[in-house]
Amino acid sequence: MNGKEIIRHEKYCQLRNEIRGSEDHMIVGIDVAKDKHYAFFGTATGKTLLKRLIFENNMDGYSKLLARTEAIRVQNCLSKIVFGLEPTGNYHKPLATHLIRCDHNVVLVSGVAVKRNRELLDGRWDKHDTKCAANIADLISQGKCLFYEFPLPDINELRNLLSLRKRLKKEDHSLRMRIRNNLLAKYFPELDRFYGQCETENLAIVRWCLEPGKIAGMEFNKFFQMVTTRERGIAQKQRLRKIHSISSESVGCPMGQASEFEAQVLVDKLKQVRQVIKKTEDLIEDVSLGLPEYSWMLTIPGFGPYVSSIVLATIGDPFRFNNRKQVLKMSGYDLNANRSGKTSLSAVPVISKKGSSTLRYALYQAAFVASTRNSYFINYYTNLLRGREREQGIKTKMRVKLAAKMLIIAWTLMKKKEPFNPNYLNKK
């Protein structure tokens, strides 16, 4: 953690401890929007200093906010200022960045907390911008706020690239499903059972000759040359011969010029998206290699380049977490149970799933690989199962537990700046 972030984190911890009933703090709750923001000025004791200030999302608006804030602070003899924002897409980030660069204390308020606290203010669910700003200030006065992380540029770049990769992967899946469930199901349904065997050749069929009658009307050698780039052996020819033979008996609908154009567009777009994904993954690896923690992540069994990048980007600065419980809460691996009434003693805790789903998925894949290929993790996983082998779903549960363990190990390695040691598996 760099020096400025250490100071910001210390100020946040101090704020959480002393904000309730403080006579020194002025709270500025800001309801963020796209073009204009609404600000509410108040104190931790519940006094309203200024009910509404509207300022634009530009430098003039930010200057207006800071000038008015300083004037109100001086007029009311207050010594400390805290700005609170509710995360709203990416609209809050320019304002938060500007306030942090001006050495102001900035915190976040959870959208769930804002929604649930809205009815507590006046017993109504009515919502508008002025009330939302006051609602944010009220939550901060209770200490119900979150630390606004301002990561290093490399970590920020890594997060942006991983977010881009995730969106591109969704687009890739969407295009594949449109090709398979729309085009193939309508025009050549018999091809679907061969679709998972060699996608490159199947895409070539969709691109150049999806209509079964067109395939049946050409010789096999011409069809083979059209859909392949190189020979891969007897199995390849046998599969394409089957496709060629069933094309004459296909029940698919006749294709028109519009359908052929759609098939060409979808295949070309899918190939383009995959090229962009490859470039994005290469850039992710380049950025990750510039971070010293990345090499230590790779020493953990099951942690490949993608999983290591995900863990590194999500944790960011390891020193912003004081204990392992905070790390587990960040990931959603913390246990929760509804312990109330007669069933309180028999309630079974489950993971909260309130954190990053992408992180949990990546860690589970890493746990699966490690528990099947690495001897240390195989022994650890076997000991977790010992005596409970017949319980339903116990293998999945123990792999989730192993994934949480691997997250704590990764966090520890980032703090200690050392490679993986199998002895970490025996530490509680």
PAMI-750365 format. One record per residue (C-alpha): residue in one letter; z, x, y. Coordinates in steps of 0.1 Angstrom, whole numbers, plus 5000, padded with zeros to 4 digits. Each point is the difference from the previous one (the first is absolute). Last residue first. Layout:
BEGIN
AZXY;...
# end
This chain:
BEGIN
K510549434775;K498650344989;N498650044965;L496449955011;Y500450265028;N500650264973;P496249994993;N499550205033;F497249905023;P499050245028;E502150095031;K500249905036;K503549864998;K499349685020;M496549944986;L501350084965;T502849745004;W497649735011;A497750074970;I503049984977;I501149675015;L496549864996;M500050124964;K503249824992;A498549685014;A497050044977;L502350064971;K501849675007;V496649835002;R499150174967;M503349874986;K499249645010;T496550034985;K501350124967;I502849735000;G497649715002;Q501749814973;E503050184985;R499350154966;E500250365010;R503449975018;G502050254979;R498150305013;L497549895027;L501550225028;N500350294976;T496349974991;Y499150015037;Y501950325005;N498650164969;I496449905010;F500750135035;Y501050344988;S497150014975;N497349915025;R497149784988;T501149644994;S502949965024;A498350215027;V496849794999;F501949675002;A502450135027;A497150115021;Q498449664996;Y503349835010;L500250235030;A496649905013;Y500749634996;R503450035017;L498450205029;T497249745005;S502649724999;S501950155029;G503449855005;K501549654993;K499450004963;S503749924995;I500450154965;V501849774976;P503749954994;V501049774970;A502649745009;S502549944972;L503250055020;S498749795029;T498949714978;K503049785007;G499650025038;S498050275018;R498550334992;N496349985008;A498950354990;N498450295018;L499150364989;D498450255023;Y496550114990;G498449855031;S498750345012;M502050025032;K503049864982;L499850284974;V499950265027;Q503049855018;K501949994968;R499250374994;N502050115031;N499750095037;F496349935003;R498450125032;F500250354985;P497049944977;D497549975029;G497049824987;I501349804970;T496949784998;A497450285008;L501550244975;V500349744973;I496449885004;S498750365002;S501850104969;V498749694981;Y496450085011;P500050374992;G501749964966;F503749944993;G500549934963;P502150314995;I501650115033;T498550335011;L497449825022;M502749885023;W501050365008;S496550085010;Y499949705023;E503350105018;P498350285018;L497649775019;G496550135007;L499049934964;S500649635008;V497549995028;D497350154978;E500849774971;I499849695022;L496750135014;D498650034964;E501349654992;T498349865031;K496750174992;K500149854965;I500949665013;V497050035025;Q497750074971;R501449714981;V499449775029;Q496450115002;K499549944963;L501449655003;K497849935030;D496950104982;V501049784970;L500849705022;V496850035021;Q497750044970;A501549704982;E499849795031;F496350095005;E499249904964;S501849675005;A498049935032;Q496750084983;G500749754972;M501750044967;P499649764971;C503449894985;G501450184970;V499749874965;S498850344986;E497950014969;S497550265011;S502750205017;I501850034967;S497750284988;H500150215031;I503849995002;K500250094963;R497650295006;L502150125029;R503150024978;Q498150184972;K498550255025;Q503450095015;A501650034966;I497250244989;G500650265027;R500850035037;E496450025014;R499850045038;T499549795031;T499849674983;V499049645011;M496350045006;Q499350264972;F501549784974;F498149695012;K496750204998;N500950134965;F500949644989;E496749855010;M500049745028;G499849624998;A503549964985;I501650185030;K498249785025;G500949684981;P503650115000;E500250015039;L502350285010;C497350255002;W500450265028;R503549985015;V501849804973;I498550234973;A501050315020;L503549865004;N500249964962;E498850364996;T502850145022;E502549764985;C499850144965;Q502149814975;G501849735021;Y496849805006;F498949964964;R501749664995;D498749895034;L496450064991;E499749674982;P500749815032;F496750115016;Y499249795030;K503049795009;A503050184984;L498450335009;L499549925037;N503349825008;N502850124978;R498750354993;I498450095033;R502649825022;M502850154979;R498750355005;L499649945038;S503649875003;H501350304980;D498350255023;E501249815031;K503650014986;K499650384994;L498750045035;R503149835014;K502350224980;R498150325010;L500349915036;S503849954997;L500150344982;L498150165028;N502249855027;R503250114981;L498650354997;E499250025037;N503549895009;I501550264977;D497850275016;P500949885035;L503850024993;P501749674997;F501549775027;E502349784980;Y501449705019;F503549964985;L500849644991;C502049735017;K502949764993;G502650175022;Q501249665012;S498850075036;I496750094984;L499749664984;D500649835033;A497450215018;I497449904974;N500949635004;A499750045038;A496550134996;C499249724975;K501349745024;T497750125028;D497050014976;H500249664985;K501649854969;D501949684993;W502050034967;R503049835015;G503850054996;D500350175034;L500250374992;L500549974962;E496649854995;R498250315013;N502250244979;R498149924968;K496650075015;V501150315019;A501850144969;V496849954979;G497950175028;S502350314998;V501250145033;L498850355009;V501850265022;V499050215030;N502350225021;H498150145029;D498950365003;C496749925020;R498050114969;I502149744981;L499049735025;H496350084998;T500050014962;A501849664998;L497549845024;P497050154981;K501549894967;H500949645007;Y496549864996;N499550154966;G500849684981;T503049855018;P503250214992;E502849835020;L501150225029;G503350125014;F500650235030;V503450155005;I501450115033;K503350185008;S502050055032;L500449655014;C501249955036;N498449665004;Q497750095029;V499250344985;R498949854967;I498049725017;A498050255021;E499450234970;T498749724979;R497749875028;A498550345004;L499650054962;L498349664996;K497650045030;S499050344988;Y499249864966;G497949725016;D498150265021;M499450214969;N498549704980;N501249714979;E500949785029;F503549905012;I501949684999;L503750025009;R502249714989;K503749915000;L501350295021;L503750124998;T501249754974;K503650084988;G500649994962;T502650284997;A497350244989;T498249965033;G496849835010;F496450055010;F497249804984;A496450134999;Y496849824993;H496850204992;K496549935010;D496650084984;K500550014963;A503649884997;V503450164997;D503349825007;I502250255016;G503850015000;V501550235026;I503750064994;M502250165026;H502850194985;D503250115018;E502449714995;S499750014962;G501049694981;R498250104969;I497850305008;E502450284989;N499350084964;R496349904998;L499350185033;Q501650324986;C497849994970;Y496949955022;K501050285024;E500450234970;H496649904988;R498450075034;I501750345002;I498850104965;E496549875009;K499950225031;G501150314981;N497549974972;M500949854966;
# end
